[in-house]
Amino acid sequence: MTEILLEVCVDDADGLLAAIRGGADRVELCSALEVGGLTPTPGLIDLARSLNGSVPVFAMVRPRAGDFSYSDREFESMRKDIECVAKARLAGIVFGANHCDGTLDRHRLEIMAKMAKEFGLGTTLHRSFDLVPNIGEAIALAAEIGIDRILTSGRSAKAIPDGLEDIAKTVEIANGKGIKVMAGAGIRAENVGQLFGRIPFGIWEVHSSCSSVEETNAEKSGQTIAKFGFEPNGGKRRTNESEVRRMKEALGRD
C-alpha cells in the first residue's frame, strides 16, 4: 500500500520545530496562517534552511492577504521572493494567481513555474485553485505548465465534509495528467478517515496545520494586547508535535 505523505503548514519558529520533531514528511512554511498563509519572513526562511535536514520545506509565495489577482508590482515582489527561496536552498514554493473572475492567471503562473523549475524547486498550486469556476480547465492548465501538485479543499471552506465531492472530482480529472492532488483545510486526525472513506484511491498527500489553540504569553500574564490588534482573541493556533504524531498515526504512519 502506498504511504500517505503528510505536509504540515506552519507560520512560526516553534511550529516549524514541532512539525519536524513530530515527523512531518514535508513542511509548508508561511507567515500569518490566520489569513491562509503569507510569504514567510527572511529569518524564518533562514531557520528552515538551517533545520531542513531530510524534511523538504516549501515556502509560501503570497505577498498579502485577500484575493489572488496581483498588480505588476506585487508580482515583481513574488518573483523576488522565489529567488530568495532558491538562494536559501529550500525544496519548493507554494503559489497561485487568478484573474478577477476566478480563472487561473496562466501568464503569471507559467512565469513562476518556469522560474521554480530553473532553480530546481518543486511547485504546489495553492488554494487559489478553489476559486476557479471550472475544475477541468484549471487542472489542464496547471498540468500543462508543469506544476507538481494542486492543494484543494474541494472549493469549500473545509475539506471535510463539504469539499469531499469536489475533491473526488478533482482526483478523477487529474488522474493520468501527471499532477498530484493534495487535500487540505480543516483536516485533523479525528476526521481524516472520512477523506479516505470517500476517496479510497488517488489522494496520496494530506495537508494539515496539526495545530491546537495555545494561551499566548500576554494572556498568561494578564495583558490584554488583543484589543490593540496585536493578536487574536482566544489564543493562537500553533502546530503541536503531538498533533503531528496523532495525524501520522491516523494515516497509518506511526
Secondary structure, 3 states (H helix, E strand, C coil): CCCCEEEEEECCHHHHHHHHHHCCCEEEECECHHHCCECCCHHHHHHHHHHCCCCCEEEECCCCCCCCCCCHHHHHHHHHHHHHHHHCCCCEEEECCECCCCCECHHHHHHHHHHHHHHCCEEEECHHHHHCCCHHHHHHHHHHCCCCEEEECCCCCCCCCCCHHHHHHHHHHHCCCCCEEEEECCCCCCCHHHHHHHCCCCCCEEEECCEEEECCHHHHCCCCHHHHCCCCCCCEEEECHHHHHHHHHHCCCC
